Amino acid sequence: MHHDLTQREILTELEPITERCLDNHLHTSKPSRPHDYIP
């Protein structure tokens, strides 16, 4: 049986994945300072 997901259901499913990805990014990324490279 095919079930169309509502926007709320989609957001509910994606929230923990998005949170995990954002946490990973924030803990592994380095700050970007492009102005340091412009004379």
PDB file with SEQRES, HELIX, SHEET and CRYST1 records, atoms N, CA, C and O in Angstrom:
SEQRES   1 A   39  MET HIS HIS ASP LEU THR GLN ARG GLU ILE LEU THR GLU          
SEQRES   2 A   39  LEU GLU PRO ILE THR GLU ARG CYS LEU ASP ASN HIS LEU          
SEQRES   3 A   39  HIS THR SER LYS PRO SER ARG PRO HIS ASP TYR ILE PRO          
HELIX    1 AA1 GLN A    7  THR A   28  1                                  22    
HELIX    2 AA2 PRO A   34  TYR A   37  5                                   4    
CRYST1    1.000    1.000    1.000  90.00  90.00  90.00 P 1           1          
ATOM      1  N   MET A   1       0.847  -1.189   0.000  1.00  0.00           N  
ATOM      2  CA  MET A   1       0.000   0.000   0.000  1.00  0.00           C  
ATOM      3  C   MET A   1       0.886   1.244   0.000  1.00  0.00           C  
ATOM      4  O   MET A   1       1.853   1.330   0.757  1.00  0.00           O  
ATOM      5  N   HIS A   2       0.554   2.181  -0.835  1.00  0.00           N  
ATOM      6  CA  HIS A   2       1.326   3.413  -0.967  1.00  0.00           C  
ATOM      7  C   HIS A   2       0.735   4.485  -0.066  1.00  0.00           C  
ATOM      8  O   HIS A   2      -0.477   4.698  -0.035  1.00  0.00           O  
ATOM      9  N   HIS A   3       1.617   5.155   0.665  1.00  0.00           N  
ATOM     10  CA  HIS A   3       1.161   6.187   1.593  1.00  0.00           C  
ATOM     11  C   HIS A   3       1.911   7.474   1.286  1.00  0.00           C  
ATOM     12  O   HIS A   3       3.140   7.502   1.340  1.00  0.00           O  
ATOM     13  N   ASP A   4       1.188   8.535   0.964  1.00  0.00           N  
ATOM     14  CA  ASP A   4       1.816   9.831   0.742  1.00  0.00           C  
ATOM     15  C   ASP A   4       2.103  10.472   2.091  1.00  0.00           C  
ATOM     16  O   ASP A   4       1.214  10.616   2.930  1.00  0.00           O  
ATOM     17  N   LEU A   5       3.346  10.848   2.280  1.00  0.00           N  
ATOM     18  CA  LEU A   5       3.731  11.463   3.546  1.00  0.00           C  
ATOM     19  C   LEU A   5       3.322  12.929   3.570  1.00  0.00           C  
ATOM     20  O   LEU A   5       3.382  13.619   2.553  1.00  0.00           O  
ATOM     21  N   THR A   6       2.913  13.385   4.720  1.00  0.00           N  
ATOM     22  CA  THR A   6       2.615  14.805   4.888  1.00  0.00           C  
ATOM     23  C   THR A   6       3.935  15.533   5.125  1.00  0.00           C  
ATOM     24  O   THR A   6       4.959  14.906   5.394  1.00  0.00           O  
ATOM     25  N   GLN A   7       3.903  16.833   5.024  1.00  0.00           N  
ATOM     26  CA  GLN A   7       5.115  17.614   5.280  1.00  0.00           C  
ATOM     27  C   GLN A   7       5.619  17.382   6.702  1.00  0.00           C  
ATOM     28  O   GLN A   7       6.825  17.277   6.925  1.00  0.00           O  
ATOM     29  N   ARG A   8       4.721  17.303   7.643  1.00  0.00           N  
ATOM     30  CA  ARG A   8       5.117  17.082   9.036  1.00  0.00           C  
ATOM     31  C   ARG A   8       5.805  15.731   9.201  1.00  0.00           C  
ATOM     32  O   ARG A   8       6.805  15.622   9.911  1.00  0.00           O  
ATOM     33  N   GLU A   9       5.274  14.712   8.550  1.00  0.00           N  
ATOM     34  CA  GLU A   9       5.885  13.378   8.642  1.00  0.00           C  
ATOM     35  C   GLU A   9       7.288  13.367   8.027  1.00  0.00           C  
ATOM     36  O   GLU A   9       8.208  12.744   8.557  1.00  0.00           O  
ATOM     37  N   ILE A  10       7.429  14.058   6.917  1.00  0.00           N  
ATOM     38  CA  ILE A  10       8.745  14.141   6.279  1.00  0.00           C  
ATOM     39  C   ILE A  10       9.724  14.859   7.195  1.00  0.00           C  
ATOM     40  O   ILE A  10      10.847  14.393   7.391  1.00  0.00           O  
ATOM     41  N   LEU A  11       9.311  15.980   7.753  1.00  0.00           N  
ATOM     42  CA  LEU A  11      10.186  16.727   8.663  1.00  0.00           C  
ATOM     43  C   LEU A  11      10.539  15.910   9.898  1.00  0.00           C  
ATOM     44  O   LEU A  11      11.676  15.949  10.368  1.00  0.00           O  
ATOM     45  N   THR A  12       9.581  15.183  10.414  1.00  0.00           N  
ATOM     46  CA  THR A  12       9.818  14.343  11.586  1.00  0.00           C  
ATOM     47  C   THR A  12      10.850  13.262  11.272  1.00  0.00           C  
ATOM     48  O   THR A  12      11.687  12.940  12.115  1.00  0.00           O  
ATOM     49  N   GLU A  13      10.794  12.708  10.080  1.00  0.00           N  
ATOM     50  CA  GLU A  13      11.767  11.683   9.692  1.00  0.00           C  
ATOM     51  C   GLU A  13      13.146  12.269   9.430  1.00  0.00           C  
ATOM     52  O   GLU A  13      14.158  11.641   9.741  1.00  0.00           O  
ATOM     53  N   LEU A  14      13.191  13.460   8.865  1.00  0.00           N  
ATOM     54  CA  LEU A  14      14.474  14.054   8.495  1.00  0.00           C  
ATOM     55  C   LEU A  14      15.180  14.774   9.642  1.00  0.00           C  
ATOM     56  O   LEU A  14      16.397  14.954   9.600  1.00  0.00           O  
ATOM     57  N   GLU A  15      14.446  15.179  10.643  1.00  0.00           N  
ATOM     58  CA  GLU A  15      15.033  15.978  11.720  1.00  0.00           C  
ATOM     59  C   GLU A  15      16.234  15.317  12.400  1.00  0.00           C  
ATOM     60  O   GLU A  15      17.273  15.966  12.518  1.00  0.00           O  
ATOM     61  N   PRO A  16      16.150  14.064  12.851  1.00  0.00           N  
ATOM     62  CA  PRO A  16      17.313  13.480  13.528  1.00  0.00           C  
ATOM     63  C   PRO A  16      18.520  13.314  12.593  1.00  0.00           C  
ATOM     64  O   PRO A  16      19.665  13.443  13.026  1.00  0.00           O  
ATOM     65  N   ILE A  17      18.263  13.031  11.332  1.00  0.00           N  
ATOM     66  CA  ILE A  17      19.354  12.885  10.369  1.00  0.00           C  
ATOM     67  C   ILE A  17      20.028  14.236  10.146  1.00  0.00           C  
ATOM     68  O   ILE A  17      21.254  14.338  10.141  1.00  0.00           O  
ATOM     69  N   THR A  18      19.215  15.259   9.964  1.00  0.00           N  
ATOM     70  CA  THR A  18      19.736  16.602   9.750  1.00  0.00           C  
ATOM     71  C   THR A  18      20.516  17.079  10.966  1.00  0.00           C  
ATOM     72  O   THR A  18      21.585  17.673  10.828  1.00  0.00           O  
ATOM     73  N   GLU A  19      19.991  16.823  12.139  1.00  0.00           N  
ATOM     74  CA  GLU A  19      20.674  17.217  13.371  1.00  0.00           C  
ATOM     75  C   GLU A  19      22.028  16.525  13.485  1.00  0.00           C  
ATOM     76  O   GLU A  19      23.022  17.158  13.841  1.00  0.00           O  
ATOM     77  N   ARG A  20      22.070  15.245  13.188  1.00  0.00           N  
ATOM     78  CA  ARG A  20      23.319  14.483  13.251  1.00  0.00           C  
ATOM     79  C   ARG A  20      24.342  15.029  12.247  1.00  0.00           C  
ATOM     80  O   ARG A  20      25.521  15.167  12.572  1.00  0.00           O  
ATOM     81  N   CYS A  21      23.895  15.331  11.050  1.00  0.00           N  
ATOM     82  CA  CYS A  21      24.794  15.869  10.019  1.00  0.00           C  
ATOM     83  C   CYS A  21      25.310  17.258  10.399  1.00  0.00           C  
ATOM     84  O   CYS A  21      26.491  17.553  10.215  1.00  0.00           O  
ATOM     85  N   LEU A  22      24.443  18.097  10.919  1.00  0.00           N  
ATOM     86  CA  LEU A  22      24.861  19.436  11.331  1.00  0.00           C  
ATOM     87  C   LEU A  22      25.850  19.360  12.486  1.00  0.00           C  
ATOM     88  O   LEU A  22      26.861  20.062  12.474  1.00  0.00           O  
ATOM     89  N   ASP A  23      25.581  18.530  13.477  1.00  0.00           N  
ATOM     90  CA  ASP A  23      26.510  18.352  14.597  1.00  0.00           C  
ATOM     91  C   ASP A  23      27.868  17.879  14.099  1.00  0.00           C  
ATOM     92  O   ASP A  23      28.906  18.370  14.543  1.00  0.00           O  
ATOM     93  N   ASN A  24      27.856  16.933  13.182  1.00  0.00           N  
ATOM     94  CA  ASN A  24      29.110  16.436  12.622  1.00  0.00           C  
ATOM     95  C   ASN A  24      29.863  17.559  11.914  1.00  0.00           C  
ATOM     96  O   ASN A  24      31.071  17.711  12.098  1.00  0.00           O  
ATOM     97  N   HIS A  25      29.168  18.327  11.124  1.00  0.00           N  
ATOM     98  CA  HIS A  25      29.794  19.435  10.405  1.00  0.00           C  
ATOM     99  C   HIS A  25      30.388  20.455  11.377  1.00  0.00           C  
ATOM    100  O   HIS A  25      31.524  20.896  11.201  1.00  0.00           O  
ATOM    101  N   LEU A  26      29.629  20.822  12.388  1.00  0.00           N  
ATOM    102  CA  LEU A  26      30.099  21.828  13.339  1.00  0.00           C  
ATOM    103  C   LEU A  26      31.307  21.350  14.137  1.00  0.00           C  
ATOM    104  O   LEU A  26      32.140  22.160  14.544  1.00  0.00           O  
ATOM    105  N   HIS A  27      31.408  20.054  14.362  1.00  0.00           N  
ATOM    106  CA  HIS A  27      32.526  19.525  15.140  1.00  0.00           C  
ATOM    107  C   HIS A  27      33.758  19.223  14.294  1.00  0.00           C  
ATOM    108  O   HIS A  27      34.851  19.081  14.841  1.00  0.00           O  
ATOM    109  N   THR A  28      33.612  19.123  12.991  1.00  0.00           N  
ATOM    110  CA  THR A  28      34.755  18.758  12.156  1.00  0.00           C  
ATOM    111  C   THR A  28      35.220  19.873  11.226  1.00  0.00           C  
ATOM    112  O   THR A  28      36.315  19.787  10.671  1.00  0.00           O  
ATOM    113  N   SER A  29      34.426  20.899  11.047  1.00  0.00           N  
ATOM    114  CA  SER A  29      34.802  21.955  10.107  1.00  0.00           C  
ATOM    115  C   SER A  29      35.720  22.976  10.773  1.00  0.00           C  
ATOM    116  O   SER A  29      35.720  23.154  11.991  1.00  0.00           O  
ATOM    117  N   LYS A  30      36.490  23.630   9.932  1.00  0.00           N  
ATOM    118  CA  LYS A  30      37.361  24.703  10.401  1.00  0.00           C  
ATOM    119  C   LYS A  30      36.704  26.022  10.016  1.00  0.00           C  
ATOM    120  O   LYS A  30      36.005  26.096   9.006  1.00  0.00           O  
ATOM    121  N   PRO A  31      36.922  27.054  10.809  1.00  0.00           N  
ATOM    122  CA  PRO A  31      36.317  28.346  10.467  1.00  0.00           C  
ATOM    123  C   PRO A  31      36.851  28.868   9.128  1.00  0.00           C  
ATOM    124  O   PRO A  31      38.038  28.743   8.828  1.00  0.00           O  
ATOM    125  N   SER A  32      35.981  29.436   8.359  1.00  0.00           N  
ATOM    126  CA  SER A  32      36.373  30.017   7.077  1.00  0.00           C  
ATOM    127  C   SER A  32      36.696  31.490   7.287  1.00  0.00           C  
ATOM    128  O   SER A  32      35.901  32.247   7.844  1.00  0.00           O  
ATOM    129  N   ARG A  33      37.876  31.875   6.830  1.00  0.00           N  
ATOM    130  CA  ARG A  33      38.300  33.267   6.971  1.00  0.00           C  
ATOM    131  C   ARG A  33      38.847  33.755   5.627  1.00  0.00           C  
ATOM    132  O   ARG A  33      40.040  34.038   5.516  1.00  0.00           O  
ATOM    133  N   PRO A  34      37.993  33.857   4.607  1.00  0.00           N  
ATOM    134  CA  PRO A  34      38.484  34.231   3.272  1.00  0.00           C  
ATOM    135  C   PRO A  34      39.129  35.610   3.238  1.00  0.00           C  
ATOM    136  O   PRO A  34      39.995  35.861   2.400  1.00  0.00           O  
ATOM    137  N   HIS A  35      38.729  36.495   4.117  1.00  0.00           N  
ATOM    138  CA  HIS A  35      39.315  37.836   4.120  1.00  0.00           C  
ATOM    139  C   HIS A  35      40.800  37.807   4.475  1.00  0.00           C  
ATOM    140  O   HIS A  35      41.504  38.777   4.196  1.00  0.00           O  
ATOM    141  N   ASP A  36      41.297  36.736   5.076  1.00  0.00           N  
ATOM    142  CA  ASP A  36      42.724  36.615   5.370  1.00  0.00           C  
ATOM    143  C   ASP A  36      43.547  36.436   4.097  1.00  0.00           C  
ATOM    144  O   ASP A  36      44.753  36.682   4.107  1.00  0.00           O  
ATOM    145  N   TYR A  37      42.916  36.011   3.003  1.00  0.00           N  
ATOM    146  CA  TYR A  37      43.640  35.729   1.766  1.00  0.00           C  
ATOM    147  C   TYR A  37      43.555  36.862   0.749  1.00  0.00           C  
ATOM    148  O   TYR A  37      44.184  36.789  -0.307  1.00  0.00           O  
ATOM    149  N   ILE A  38      42.804  37.886   1.046  1.00  0.00           N  
ATOM    150  CA  ILE A  38      42.647  39.001   0.115  1.00  0.00           C  
ATOM    151  C   ILE A  38      43.577  40.127   0.557  1.00  0.00           C  
ATOM    152  O   ILE A  38      43.498  40.587   1.696  1.00  0.00           O  
ATOM    153  N   PRO A  39      44.463  40.576  -0.347  1.00  0.00           N  
ATOM    154  CA  PRO A  39      45.405  41.657   0.032  1.00  0.00           C  
ATOM    155  C   PRO A  39      44.716  42.981   0.263  1.00  0.00           C  
ATOM    156  O   PRO A  39      45.373  43.971   0.585  1.00  0.00           O  
TER     157      PRO A  39                                                      
END                                                                             
